[in-house]
Amino acid sequence: MSRAASSGTASEAARQEALLRLARRRSADARAARRQERPVPAADDGGTAPLSHAQHRMWLMERLGQDGTVYNVPFATRVRGPFDAEAFGRALTGLVRRHEVLRTRYGQRDGEPYQEVTAARRVPVRTVVAAAGDAARKVLGEEAARGFDLAAGPVLRALHVRHAENDHTLMLTFHHIAVDGGSLDVIARELGDRYRAELEGRDAEPGHAAPRYADFARRERAGSAALDEGLAYWTARLAGARPVPLPRDGAEPGGRGEARVLSVPLEPGAVEGLRAAGRAHRATLFTVVLSAAFAALLETTGEDDLVIGCASSHRDTAGARDLVGLCVNTLPVRPDLAGAADAGTLLARVRDALLEAQRHRHVPFDLMVERLGATAARDAGGSPLAGVTADVLSPPPALRLAGAGCEPVDVELSGAKFGLGLYLEEGTAGDAPRCLVRYDRGGLGEGPAGRLLSVFAETLRSLATGESRPLRTGGGRGPEPDGVGGPDGVGGPDGVPGPGGAPGPDGHLPASTTAVEDVFAELLGERPGPDGDFFLLGGHSLLAVRVAERLREQLRVPLTGLDVLEQRTPRALGVLLDERERTRTQARRQRPAARTSTGAARPSAAGTVLVTGGTGGVGAFVLQELAARGRQVRALVRPESAHLVAADGVEVAEGDLADADSLRAAVSDDVTAIIHAACTFTSPEVDVAATRALLTRWRRGSFVFVSSVDAYGRPPVADVAEDTEPEEPLTAYGRAKLDCERMLWEAAGTAGRGGAAAVRAPIVWGPHPRLRDQLRWGATGALYQAARAGEPVVLPAAGAAPASGDPWCGAPWIHAAALARTLVTCAERPPHGTVNAIGGHVGWEELATELIRLLDSPSTITAGGPAPGLLHRHRYRAEALAEDLVARPGEDWRSAIAAMLAL
């Protein structure tokens, strides 16, 4: 064949391939249009439903202050072969449209959570390029550890890491509140089917609707006679049970919540040997592993009354096979271990106890604890009843994508869900099985963890070889660190005395004790003494959250609900609060001396952070956040306002946005980060020129530009993702922000400069005089002025927002403190792109109602009148910064509005 003929053939093949791609795309677009036309079943109860009991536990742990990322579920797959990212994105969007729990948010009303299904929309798949190996593992680890905002949603993120043309890693990260292990199997199966259908140009939508998790939650909450019977069983079975008294020698108090893993390999045939041992005792592999875990605890603690919490599934009910959602329960197993002489005897007893417990597995664990009472939920040191677990770890699941080889990728998270976990990892064809101990290093030291692992592995080896290993029960708790606590186990997890513990280090009650007693009296209705127990006074988890919030507000010292549950008495909490205040004071004293406009300062090892707009509502909170992190700060302010920011740790640089020379002078060689928060709001040309001047002097470190959601203009979609393109019409303010962003990206491409971020913020609220003015102008000003004057508050009619039938109209907002945390995080770890900083969205009706209440106004709310300034239908997603945007106590919009009105 001639070269010309060969070229013609190749050209024709390319043309045919292009036509085929076009046909597939048109087919996909048509299918997507048909899907949009399909009616979505309406949710009951106004679109909301209660949380299931398992979901409520997840939600509550985040409210208590446990690191929420410990409940992230990374689901990663290595894909070798051709991969169509667009087809995968369409398949994922279809999956999320079908399974409502994957597009559900978790709000709260009067302190109680609810779940609400959000509208179906396109699911973005973020693509990054990273070589296979360490670079890819770093990207996956960082993505898996990013937090979710349960109140705003979504609870799913998708990442595509491209290593080479035919080498990729896909990772879906879920929050555990929406999925369990069984859900991943459903997701893998359906996503694989949808992806194949997208490649083949056909519709893969099942003919039947997916089961709805909200219905599952409603059924569970409804209760039954069997539930009452089961609760009676568990009340009797767990009477007098206490958490496992783990030996605490070597624990690291500062490491609470951080996991450590120890492991030893087993012989290649060990798993089959353990299965054979199970068959000989009429038990499963899991039961064998559970018995070995009890043996390890029995020998290490010397206790024969022990409880291990096991994961139990609710997927044995009709219709649960295709259900995506959290269908698990904690099953507390409490066998009779007294007098067990060997591993075989112990295995039989554990088997019987597990079988009996499984007959009542439908009873939610939190109802068991509620029936037992708060004092049974945790011991005097704060350890929970089911703080120890055991399991068999099978190889992780993987996606199955047509035309490519797929294998699972294990992405490990650093947080500790349990105080201790004892696991058998089955291994794969290329890897031997292992015994693992995963423990919270704040509650268990490496020495005791190693002893537990040794007994656990030795017991499993003996069972795998058919031996019946004698049990050594003369162990007992190791000594408490530093002599704190004692054999009665009342020491707190941070070396702080538990209820009835010793007084403070000076021989007197800790200084904060009285403040704690006052808060206990206010919220519990009874004033305790220094050793009054929070639980015995009627406290529970949600009250612990409120106690922590109130003490944080009064003392300005970090405290969580978990701290309250673990310390429990005013005396112990006072010790903890005083210690944290001393630590903070020492850090403040060790901070390098600041440089003012008349003197020099010692350079900070981390360099100086330049903040523009330090006297503004946003800048003031940024300065506070930087000071709390011990950073050396330079604030660019007008000369007449310099006194407002002059303080320890803050250097004053006099300047003005209209004075380009003063801006350039502020960016000296020691500046390693710039947070540009200043803005005129009314002179776009000045804002653009000021940003250009700062960028010309930017040489190294990060540059964070505080932009606005106005830079999006008016997109045609109501749900605005971070990658949504700007759409006309843009306001002059929004266009100036967009121009500044473009200059930033041009400058960021210059060699030697650090990372950059454009943080698009909405209305900012918070207790600051500059922010108070947000209520007096613009759309919110119209509502405020009407309510203040006692006039009717006129709102748009339902569905009046342009190009929308959505009845919702309102505005996005963020608390200044949350925005400040976000900006500082971006300066320290730039996300390298445009990101949204959204605290939430408030509807005009609920905002107007709150203003009328706070102002004690006689105004009434009228819908349907002319209100063109209020026709805002856009909701903005904030995925990249979700962890820093999670609201802290006092940062809800109602508290912010009340604080601004009080100024």
N, C-alpha and C positions, 0 to 999 in steps of 0.2 A: 504494500500500500504506500502511495506517495505521501510525502510530508504534508502537501496541501490537502489530500484526501483525509489524512489522519487528523489534521487541524479542523477540517470541516466536520468530521465525526464528533470530535471532542466538543466543538462549538454547539452542534445540535444536541448532544447529551446535556450540556450545561443549560441550554435553552429549555429542554424538556424538564430538567430538574427544577429550574426556576418556575416554570408553569405549574409543576406539581406542588411546590411550596406555596404558590399563590392560591391554588385551589384549596389546599389544606387550611390556609389562613382564612379564606372566605367561609369555608365550612365551619371553622372554629368560631368566627364572628357570628355566623347565623345561629349556631348552637347557643352561644352566649346570650344572644338576643332572645331566643326562645326561653332560656332559663329565667331571664329577668322577668318575662311575662308570666311565669308560673306563680300562682298565689302562694304566699308563705303563710302557714297556719298561724293565726294570732295567738299570743300567749294569754293565759287567763290572768285574773286579778290585776287588770290594768297593765299587763306586760311584765309583772314581777312574780317571783316565786321564792319560797324559803330556801335556805341552803340545806343540803343534806347534813347529817350529823358529822360525817367525815370532813365535808367542806367547812363546816363551822369550826372544827378544830384547826384546820389550816388557817382560816381567817383570824382566829383568835390568837394563834401563835405570833402572827405578824403584828397584831395590835399590842401584844405583850412586850414586843421588842426583840424577838428572836430574828436573826438575820433571815430575811425572806428568801434569799437566793438558795438557801439550803433545800428549799422545796422546788427548785427548778428541775425540769426533766429534760436533759439533752438527749436527742435521738439522732445519731449520726451514722452515715453510710458512706463508705468509699465506693466510688463508681468508676470502673475502668472500662472505657469504650465510649462510643458516641453518646452525647447528652444534649438534649434540646431544652435549654433553660426556659424558653417561652412556653413550650408545651407543659413543662413541669409547673410553671406558675399558674397556668390555666387549670391544670388538674388540682392543684392545691386550693385554688379559689373555689372550685366546685365542691371539694371535700368540706371546706369550712362553711359553705352555703348550706350543705346538707346537714351537718352536725352542729346544732345551735350552741352547744356548750363551748365550742371553740370560738364563738363570737359573743360571749357573755361577759358582762361586767358585774362587779360585786360592790354595791353601794351599801349605805347604812341609813336607817331611819330610827330616830329615838334610841340610838345605841345598839340596835339590832340589825344584822346584815340581811340583805336580800340579793337575789340574782336577777339580772335583767338581760334579755337577749337583745343585741344591737343589730342594726341593719346589715345585710350581706353586702360585701364590697370586695374589690380586688385585694388579694393578699400579696404584698410586695415580697420579692425574693432578692435580698441584697447579695451582690456578687463582689467578691474580693479576689485578688490574685496573690497567691502565696505558694512558695515551693513546698513540696511534700517534706515532712520532717518537723524540725523544731519550729520553723516559722508558722507552719499550718497548725501545729498543736497550740501555739500561743494564741492564734486567732480564734480557734475553737474554744479554748479555755476562757478567754475574755468574753466571748459571746455567751457561753453557757452561764457565766457568773453575773451577767447583767440582770438587774432586778426587773420586776413587773409592777405596774400600778394596777392593783386589782380593781380599784374603784373606777378607773377610766377605761381599762382594757387597752388593747387586746391581751389575751393570755397565750399567744403563739407568735413566735418569730421564725423566719426562714432565712438561712444563710447558705450561699453557694460559694465554696472555695475552689477556685480553678487553679490546678497545679500545672496542667499541660493540656494540649488539645483533647486528648482522650483520657484524662485523669482528673477526677474531681472528688470533692467531699461535700455532701449535702448534710446540713444539720437543721432539724426542727427543734426548737426549744419551747417547751410548754411549762406552764405552772401546774404543779401537782393538783391544784384545786380543780382542774379540768380533766385530768387523765390519770389512769393507772396502767399497770402492765398489760392488762387485757385490752385496754384502749389502743395501745401501740400496735397490737396485732391487727385490730380492725383498721387502723389508719394505714398500716403498711399494705394490707390487702387491697383496700379500696383505692389508695393513692396509686398503687401499681396498675390496677385496672384502668383508672382514669388516664394515667399517663400513656398507656398503650393505645387507648381509644383516641387520644389527641394525636398521636403519631399516625394513626391509621385513618384519621378524618371522620370518625363516627362518634355518636353520642353514647356515653357510658353511664348516663343517669339511671339509677335503679328504678324499677317500676313502682316500688313501694317507698313510703316515707320512712326516714330513720326514726328509731325510738328517741324520745326527748328526755334528756336528763332531768329537766325541771319536773316532769311527771314522776320520775323515780323519786325525787326529793319530796314531792308532795305526798306520795304513798307512804314513804318512810315516816314522815312527820305525823301522818294520820294515826299511827299506832294500831294496836289490836290486842285481843285477849292473850294471844301467844306472847306478845311483848311483855305484858304484865307478869305472865308466868315466868318468862325468862329473867326478868328483873328480880323476881323473888329468889330464883335460883342463884343468881350472881351475888345478891346481897348476903345470902348465907355462905356461899362458897368463898367469898373474899373477906368475910368478917375477920378482923384482926390482922389482915395481910399488910405487910410493910414493903417499901422499896428495898431492893437488894443493897445491903450495906457494903458498897465497894470500898476496898482499901484505898486511902487517899495519899499515901506517902509518895512523894515525888510529883504530885499534881502541880500544875502551873496556873495559879489563880488568874493571871492575865490572859490565859488562852482559852477562856470559856467560849464554847461554840465552835472551836477550831478542831478539826478531826486529825487524828494520826492513825496510820495503818501499820500493823506488824503482820508478817506472813511467814509461813514455812511450807515447803512443797511436800506433797504426799507421793507415795509410789504410784506409777502409772495405772496399776489395776485396783487402786484403793476404792474408787467409787463403785466398781462392780462388787467388790468385797463387802462394802457397806450395804449395798442393795440386797446382797445375799443374807447378811445379818438381819436386815429388816424382814425378809421373807421368813426367816427362821423364827422371828418373834411376832409374825403377823403385823408388821409395821412398815411404813413408808420410809424412803430415804430421808425425808425431812424429819420424821420422828426420831430416827437414829441420830441425826445431827443435833436435834434439840436435846436429846438425852445426854450427849457429850457436853453440850453447853451447860446443862445442870451439873454435871460431874465437875466441870472446871470451876463453877461458882461454889459448889459444895466444898471442894478441897481448899479453895483460896480464901473463902470467908469463914469457914467453919460453921456456917449456918445451914440448917436443914429445912427451914421454912422460906422458900424462895418463889418469886414470881417472875416469869419471863413473858413479855408481850410479843405475840406472833401476828403476822399479817394474815387476815382471813378475807376471802372474796365473797361478794354478794352476787356473783355472776351465775349462780345456779338457778335463778328465777327465769320464768318464761320471758322471752323477748330480750334478754340481756346479752345475747351473743353479739349483736351488732351495735350495742350501746357504747358510745364514747362518753366517758365520764369517770368520776372517782367512786368506784364501787368496792371499797375495801373497808375493813374494820379491824380494830386491834382486839386480839383475843388473849386475855391474861390466863396463862397456864400455871397452876399451883399444885404440883404433885406432892404426894406424901413421900418424903425422902428419908425420914427417920429410920436409922438402922440399916439402910441399904449398904450391903457389904461389897458389891462388885458392880461393874458396868452393865452386866446382863440383867441383874435384878432391877437396877435403876431404869433401864430401857423399858422393861415391862410396866413399871409404875408410871413412867412418863407417857407411854402409849395409852394407858387407861385414862389418865387425866386429860390428855389431849382429845380423845374420842368423846369423853363426857362434855368437855368444853365446846366441841364442835356442834353438839346437839343444840346448843343455845347461842350459836354464832351470829344469829340475826339481831341480837341485842346490841345497840350502839354502845361503844365503850364510854362515851361521855355521859350517857345515861346511867351506866354502872357507877361511875365516879360520883355523879350527882346524888344517887341514892345512898352511897356509902358516906357521903359528907366530905367537906373540904379537907378536914384533918387527915382523912385517909388517902387523899390524892397525892400528898407529898409528905416526906418525913421532915424532921426538924431542920435538916440541912438543906431542904429545898429539892431533894431528888424525887422525881415523879414515880408513881407506883409501877408503871410499865416503862421504866427508863432503860431496861436491858432487853435486847431482842436477839433472835437467832434465825438463820435462814439458809437455804441452798441457792447459790447464785448460778443460774444457767447463762450460757453465752447471750449477750445482748441481741435484740432483734435488729433487723436491717430492712431497708426498703428493697423492693424487687422491681427493677426498672427494665423494661423491654430493650433488648439489644445490647445490654451491658452486663459486665460482671459486678456483682454487689457483695460487699462484706461489711459487717458491723464495725464501728469505731467506738471504742470505749472512751468517754470523756468524763473524767473524774472531777467532782466538786469538792471544795475544801471544807465545807461546813459539816457539823455533826448533828444529825437528827436525833440520835440517842446518846445517852451517856456511855453505852457499851453495846457493841454488836459482835456476835460470834458467827462466822460464816464458813461454809464449805463452798469453794469455787470449783465447779465441775471440771473446768478446763476444756480444751478443744483437741483436735487431732494433733496439733503441733505443740500444745502446752500441757504440762502435767497438772493435775488438780492441786489445789492449795487450801490450807487453813488460813483464815484471816481473822484478826481482831481489829476492829475499827472503834476508836474511843475518843471521847471528848477530853482533850488534854488539860482542860480546866478542872476536871473532876476525877481524873485517874492518871497516875504517873506511868512512865514507861516501864519501871520495874514491875509493879503489879500487873500491868498489861502483858508483859512478857511471861510472867508466871501463869496467867490465865491461858495464854496461847499454848504454852508448853503442855499443860494438863489437857487442854482441848484436843490438841493434835495427838498426844499419846493415847487418849481414850479412843479417838477415831481409828488410829492404827490398830489398836488391840481388837476392836470390833470388826475391822475389815479382815483380820487374819483369823477370826473365829475364837479369839481368846476372851476371857472374862476378867478383865483387869481389876484387881482389888482397889477399893477407894480409900484414900487417906483423908480422914476427916478431922485431923487435928490442927487445921489451919487457923483461921480467925483473922480479924481485921488487923491490918498493919497500923503502926502508930500514925497519929494525925501530925501534919507538919507543924513545926514550931511549938509543939506542945498544946496547940489549941484543940478544944474538944476533948474527947476521951472515949472510953469503951462504950458509953451510952450513945455515941454517934450523934451528938447535937451540934457539932461544928458545922458552920456554914460553908458553902463551896468556895468562897474566896478567903478562907482563913478568918472569917468574921464570926464572932459568936452567934449562935442561933438563939432561940428563945431561952431566956434565963441565963444567957452568957455573961461574961465578965464585963465590968465597966470599961470606959475608955482608957487610953494609955496613961492619963494623968491621975488615975484613981477616982475620977468623977464621971458622972454621966456625960456622954458625948454632947457637944454643944447643940447639935441638930435634933436631939431627942424631943425637946419640947415642941418643935415645929411638927415633927411626925405625930406626936400625940394629938396636937390640934387638928391635923388633917384626919386622923383616925376618928376623932370625936365628931367632926363635921360630916364625914361620909358614912360612918358606921353607926352613928347615933348613940355611941357610948364612949366616954373618955376612959382610955386604958391607963394602967401604970406603965412604967418603962418596959416591963416584960409581958405586957398584954399581947396575946397571940392573935394575929390578923384573922386566921381562920376561925378561932373560937369566938371571936367577936362578930361572926357572920360574914366575913369577907369571902369573896370569890374572884374569879379571874378578871371579869370586867371591872369590878371595883378596884382590883389591883392596878389596872390601867389608869383609872381616874385618880387614885392615890399618887401614882407616879407623876401624872400630868400636873396635879396641884403642887407637889413638892418641887418639880422642875420650875414652875412658874414663880414660886416664892423664893427659892434658894439659888436659882440659876446654876444648878449642878446636875450633870447627867444622871438620869435614873430611869429604869424601865419597869414595866409591870412584872417581868420575871424577877427583878431584884426584890420587889415587894413580896412575891410568893416565896422566894428563897430565904430572905432574912426574917420577915414575919413580925418582928417586934420593933417598937420605937427605939429600944436600945441598940439592937443590931443594925437597923437602918441608919441610926444616928452615927454609928461607927463608920459605916460605909460612906455616907454622905460627907462626913468630916474628912475622911481619907481622900476622897475624890477632890474636895475643895483644896486640901493641902497640895495634892499633886498638880492641880491647875495653877495654884499660886506659885509653886516652885518653877513651873514651866514659864510663867509670865516673867518671873524675876530673871530667869536665864536667857530671856530673849535679848538679842543684841540691842544696844542703845540706838535710839532713832537719830536721824539727822534732820535738823530743821533748816529753815532758810538762812540761819545765821551760824551754823556750825557743821562739823563733819561727824560722821558715824562710822562705826566699824562695819565692814562689808559682811553681809549675810552669806553663809555657805550656799544657800539656795538662791541667792540673788534677790533683787528687788522687784516687787510687783508694782507697776505703775497703774493707778486707777484714775480715770478721768471722771468728772462729775461726782466727786467725793461728798459733796453736800446735798446731792439729789436724793430722792427717795430710794432709788436702787443702789447708788454708790455708797450711801451710808451703811446699808446692810452688807455690802461687799466688804467694806472696811472692817466691820465687826467679824465677819466670817474669816477673813485673812488673819486678823489678830488672834482669833480662837485657834487657828492652825499654826500659830507661831511664825508667820511669814513677815519679812521686812517689807514695809509698804510705803509707797510715795503717792500722795494724793494731789492731783492737779485741781486747784480751786482758784476762784477769783480772789484778789487780795482782800476785798472787804468781807469774804466769807472764811478766811483762813482760820479764824478762831474756832470755827465750828468743828474742825477736824483735828486740831492740834491736841495730841494725846500721846501717851507712851506707845512707842512702836509705830507711829505714823509720822512720816516726813512730809512737810508741806512744800509743794512746788507751785508758785504763783503763776497763773496763766489764764487764758481765756480762749474759747473756741474761735473767736474772730481774730486772734493773734497767733498766726502760724509760727512765728519765731519762738514764742513761749512754749508751744506744743513740741516743737522739735528739740528745744533745750531740755525738756523734761525727760526725753528718751536718751539718757546717758548710757555709758558702756556697762554699768552694773545692772541695768534693767534686763531681766530674763523672762518677763511676762508682761503683757499689756492687756488690761481690761478696759475697753473703750465704752463707757456707759453714758457719757455726756451727750446731750442732744438739745437743740433749741426748740424743737417741735414746730416752730413757726417759720424758720428761715432755712429751707432745704439747701440753698447754695452755701450757707455757712457750714452746715453739717458735712456736706460733701468735701468742702475745702479743708475742714479740720481733719477728717479721716485721711485725706491725701497727705497732709503734712505729717501726721503720725507714721504713716506707712513709709514715707521717704526716709525716716530715721530708724525704722525697724530693721535690725540686723540679725538678731538671734532670739531664741526662745519662742514663746507662743504669743499669738495675737487673738484675743477674743473680742469680737464686735457684737455689741448688743443691738440686734436688728428688731424687726417687728413683723407680726403676721400680716400687717398691711402690705408687705412686699409680695404677698401672693396675689394681691388684687382681688378679683372676683372669679375664682375658678368655677367651672360648670358643675363640679361635684360638691356635695354637701360635706363629705368626709374628706378632709384635706390631709394627705400624708406628707411626709417631709420631702419627698421627691416630686411633689406636684409642681408643675410649671406655672410661673406667674401668668395671670390672665387680665387683660384690660376689662374694665377701667381701673387704673391705679390712682390713688390720691397723690398729691405732690409729696406728702410725707412718705408714703410707701415707695414711690419711685426713687426718692433720695436714698432710702435704706437699700433698695435694690442696687442702685449705682455704687454705693459704698461696698456692698458685698462683692460686686464684680471687680472693683479695684483691689479688694482683699485677695481674691483668688489669683489675680495677676501678680500681685506682690509675693504671694505665698509660693509661686513657682520659681522664685529667685533662689539660687544656690545658697546654702548656709543658713537660711532662715528656718525656724522651727515650725510647729504645727499651727494651724489656724482653725477658727470656728466662727461661724455666724449663727448666733443664737436668736431665733425669732420669738419674741415675747408678745403676749397680749396685754390687756389692761393689768396693771400691777397695783395690788392693794396691800396695805399694811399700816401699822401705827407710826406714821411719819407725816409732818405737815405738808410736804410736797405731794405725797400720795393722797392725802385727804382731798386735795383739789380734784382728783379723778371723779369724785362724786358730784362735782359742781359744774362740769361741762361735758359736752358730748352727749352720747346716747344715755349713759347712766345719769348725767346731770339733769336731763329732762324728767326722769323718774323722780329724782331727789327733790328737785324744785317743786314739782307738783305735789308730792307728799308733804313737803315742808309747809307749803301754802294751804294745805287742806283741800286742794282741788282734785277733781277726778284724774286718775292716772290712766291714760289712754294707751292701749296696747294693740299690736296688729291682730287682724283676724287670723284664725287658724288657717294655715296653708297660704298665707299672703306673701310669704317670702318668694322672690322671683324664681321662676323655673322650679318650683318645689311644691309638692303637696304635703310636705312635712309640717305638722302643726307647731313644731318647736321653733321658737325664735329666742335668741339670747346672745350671750357673749362669752368668749373664753376669758379666763383670768388666771392670775398666779399670785401667790403671796411673795412679798419682797424677800423674805428670808429664804424661801425655797429657790427663788431665782438666784439669789446670791450664792447659795451652795452650788448650784448648777454652774454658774459662771466661774467660780473658783476651781471646781473640778475640771472644767474645760481648759482652764489655764494650766493645770497640772498634768492633765491627760487629754490633749486636744482630740476631738473626734474627727478632725480633718474633713469638715463639710458643713452644710447647712442643717441645723437641728432646731426642733421646736422645744420651747420651755412652757408647757401648759400645766397649770395646776388643776383645772377642771373647767366645766362649762355651767353657767347658771342661766336659767330661763328668766325672761323679763317678769313673768308673773310671780315667780317665787322671790325674785329680788325686790319687786315692788311691795309684795306682802311683808317682807322683812323690814323694809324701810318704813312702811306705815306703822308697823309694830314698834320699832325702835324710837320713832319720832312721836309716838302716841298721837298719830294723825287721824282725823276723821275721814280721810280720803277713801274713795271707793275705786275699784278697778273696773275699767270698761274695755271690752274687746271689740274690734271691728271698725274703729274710727281711723282717721288719717294719722299714721305714725311712720312716715317714710324713714326717719332716722333710726328706727328700731328694726328694720327688715334685715336682720343678720341671721342667716341659717347655717353658717359654716361651723363645723366642729373640726378641731385640729388635733392630729395624732402626735404624740411625743414618745417615740420608741427609744431613741439612742440615749436619752437622759433619764429614763424612767426611774432608775434607782435613786437619783438625787432629788427627783421631783415628788417623791412620796411625802405627803403632808405629815408634819409633826403636830403634836398637840397644840391647839391654839392657832393653827394655820388654815382652818377651814374658812370659807368665805363669810359665813355669818359672824364668826369671831373677828375677822378682819374689818368688816363693815362697822361692827359695834365699836371697835377700838378707834377707827377713824372718826366716827361721830363723837366720840368722847374727847377728842383732842381740842 
